[in-house]
Amino acid sequence: MRSTGDSPTIAVIGLGMAGLYQALEFAVRGHRTIGYDNAPDRVEAVAAGRAGLPDVSDAVLQEQLASGRFEAHGDPGRLGDADAVLVSVPTDTGEDGAPDIGPVDAAARIIAEHCRPGVLAVVKSTAYPGMVRDRVAPVLARAFGPAGTGGFGLAYAPERGDPGNRDFERTAATPKVVAGLTPGCAERTAALYRPFGGDVHVAASLETAELVKLHENVFRFLNIAYVNELGDLAGRIGVDIDEVVALAATKPFGFMPFTAGVGVGGMYVPVNPAYLIAGAGLAGTRVRTVEAAADVNDGMPQTVVDGLEQSLGPLAGRKILVLGATYKPGSADLRRSPAAAVAVHLSRIASVAVVDPHAAGEALAGGDLAVHGVDDVDPSVFDLALRLVPHPALDGFTAALPIPCFDPHGHRLDTSAPMEESP
């Protein structure tokens, strides 16, 4: 079944966190939506209504499956029904830290082989400047001929997800940035997203839109590196970094607050700098501030442990209760979590138990370090607690602790333990 009228059939290549979310955004707006993934277990789970993702509820997925608006397949031949195909595949880094663009290359080949002429391909995955034009466009041109309504359409519309947010209406209304290989490609893509309710901004070129995505996340990456180094310094000299940030934020102009933590995590911010560094290299230059920030963020787990030992004394052999393992407050996502990395570092020198209500039952360090729920541990048997992730769900648990508790920079938090008690 192909589309008729003003409701094009949408296909999404990649049914991970971003891809499934995007597919359902179109399905709930009445589009017939085809989800494709090359992992049979993933297709089976999604087709059975099991999202397996913190940002997508099983209820929403099951509703769209039951309506017939959404279907999941492992057969790429089903993409031939689509008017537009979104490419939402993982763009991670390899063991050498360089961008792994293999999944995007594979998606381009799948579109070329299985889609019909005139299809609009919209790359959503992270790309370095020039990647869509140089790697995707030639593959489609060989299959369909010149770009245009009779050949193919190609666009870049960077994914702007808000991990942890299940509100489809709110996230759909996030302003979109789109760009096309031709002006017509850009307009076709903008037309897909205008009904979502948010502003749609058409960039001057594919490279502009690619750089927009990188700039958004690398901006955060740089500031996180800086504020975490500042937090380490503050802890070593007995200053509360949270107070520093809060007071600096009283300046009504020229300042944007970032909260000090233990590093940078998740599926986007830690990875995007590698794509910017690669793009700079292809252009014959370097982004030295980004390279320096990458060194800072990569070393933060050990920096946190070193700073804590300076503030609290040697931690070797101590019994430590770690509070929080996911990469940000309120999230169940453990991917590239710096808190998990700190816990693993500590476990090499101390006896560590990890509590995180959002990730209970998971395991860190290849299964060697279990994540517990709040009811699964007895805090009284530990010497001290370290609150690495400020989950609101841990507020009551933290306040009731009978042992001293500290933030990642050695600042003592309020608990039921006597203030004179030392760690």
Secondary structure, DSSP 4 states (H G I P E B T S, - for coil): ---BTTB--EEEE--SHHHHHHHHHHHTTT--EEEE-S-HHHHHHHHTT---BTTB-HHHHHHHHHHTSEEEES-GGGGGG-SEEEE-----B-TTSSB--HHHHHHHHHHHHHSPTTPEEEE-S---TTHIIIIIHHHHHHHH-SBSTTSBEEEE------TT---HHHHHTS-EEEEESSHHHHHHHHHHHGGGSS-EEE-SSHHHHHHHHHHHHHHHHHHHHHHHHHHHHHHHTT--HHHHHHHHTTSSSS-------S---SSSTTTHHHHHHHHHHHTT---HHHHHHHHHHHHHHHHHHHHHHHHH---TT-EEEEE--SSSTT----TT-HHHHHHHHHHTTSEEEEE-TTSTT-EEGGGTEEEE-GGG--GGGSSEEEE-S--GGGHHHHHT-SS-EE-TTSPEEP-SS-TT---
